[in-house]
Amino acid sequence: QVQLVESGGGLVQPGESLRLSCAASRSGFSFETMGWYRQAPGKQREMVATAKRYGSRNYADSVKGRFTLLRDNVKNTVDLQMNSLKFEDTAVYFCYAEVSGTVYWGQGTQVTVSS
C-alpha cells in the first residue's frame, strides 16, 4: 500500500508564500499523475494543480501565475509552491497520485490565510 505523506501547511497572511510537500512512502511507483487538490469549508474538493509524468502541468484558473507545481519523478515527490496567497486559498490541501486507474490521497494539510 502506498501512502502520501504531506507537510508544509500553516497560517500565513495575505500576500505571503507557503510551500507544501508530498512524498510517496514507497519507491518504485511510476505515478502517471501527481498533484494537489483542496477543499474549503462547505465546498467540494477541487483540483489545484496536476502534472502528468512526462507531460505539462495543469492549473486551476484561480491559482495560475501564483502557484507552481514541482514534481520529481525519481523521488516520487510533488511540491506546491504557493505565492501571493489570498483569503480564498484557505482550505485543506490534499496530495493526489494516480497510477493505472488507482487513486491515492494524502491525509490533508490545512492552509489558512488570515490577517
WOKAVEN-V333227 format. One record per residue. N is the residue number from 0. PHI is phi in whole degrees, -180 to 180 (999 if undefined). OMEGA is omega in whole degrees, 0 to 359 (none if undefined). D_CENTER is the distance of its C-alpha to the mean C-alpha in Angstrom with 2 decimals. Layout:
{{N PHI OMEGA D_CENTER} {N PHI OMEGA D_CENTER}}
This chain:
{{0 999 180 20.17} {1 -100 174 16.75} {2 -116 175 14.53} {3 -106 184 10.93} {4 -106 184 11.23} {5 -106 174 8.79} {6 -156 171 10.22} {7 110 179 10.49} {8 -70 178 10.57} {9 164 181 13.90} {10 -108 178 16.40} {11 -136 177 16.94} {12 -94 178 19.37} {13 -55 181 18.98} {14 91 180 18.77} {15 -84 183 17.27} {16 -119 178 14.24} {17 -154 179 11.57} {18 -125 175 9.37} {19 -101 179 6.69} {20 -125 179 7.53} {21 -142 179 7.48} {22 -132 176 10.84} {23 -77 185 12.84} {24 -74 180 16.04} {25 -124 176 18.28} {26 -91 177 19.07} {27 92 177 20.71} {28 -89 176 18.17} {29 -106 181 17.60} {30 -63 179 14.54} {31 -74 180 15.17} {32 -133 173 11.70} {33 -135 178 8.28} {34 174 182 4.94} {35 -135 171 2.56} {36 -120 175 5.61} {37 -145 178 7.59} {38 -138 177 11.24} {39 -89 180 13.84} {40 -56 178 17.25} {41 77 181 19.44} {42 -123 178 17.06} {43 -78 176 15.55} {44 -67 182 11.99} {45 -132 178 10.76} {46 -72 175 8.64} {47 -102 180 6.77} {48 -161 177 6.58} {49 -138 178 7.81} {50 -145 171 10.39} {51 -71 185 13.54} {52 -58 178 15.05} {53 -126 182 17.59} {54 -121 183 16.76} {55 -81 176 15.46} {56 -88 178 12.14} {57 -127 182 11.76} {58 -120 170 10.68} {59 -66 181 11.63} {60 -57 185 14.93} {61 -69 183 14.18} {62 -117 181 11.78} {63 -59 180 13.71} {64 86 180 15.42} {65 -115 183 13.43} {66 -107 177 9.85} {67 -132 178 9.70} {68 -95 181 7.62} {69 -123 183 9.54} {70 -116 176 10.28} {71 -118 184 13.29} {72 -70 180 15.12} {73 -75 182 17.73} {74 -85 185 15.80} {75 57 176 13.22} {76 -123 175 10.38} {77 -145 180 7.18} {78 -110 176 6.50} {79 -124 176 5.34} {80 -89 184 8.87} {81 -115 178 9.73} {82 -114 177 13.47} {83 49 184 16.09} {84 -64 181 14.35} {85 -120 178 16.25} {86 -54 185 17.43} {87 -72 174 15.79} {88 -83 179 12.24} {89 -62 183 13.20} {90 -179 167 11.38} {91 -91 182 9.93} {92 -102 184 6.16} {93 -118 172 5.81} {94 -76 185 4.75} {95 -135 174 6.97} {96 -148 183 9.86} {97 -137 175 13.18} {98 -145 177 16.56} {99 52 177 19.90} {100 85 178 18.91} {101 -95 183 17.57} {102 -106 176 14.15} {103 -119 179 12.50} {104 -125 170 10.24} {105 -79 184 9.37} {106 -79 179 11.54} {107 99 177 9.33} {108 -136 185 9.47} {109 -82 171 11.40} {110 -120 180 11.14} {111 -123 177 14.63} {112 -110 185 16.15} {113 -150 177 19.88} {114 -97 none 23.08}}
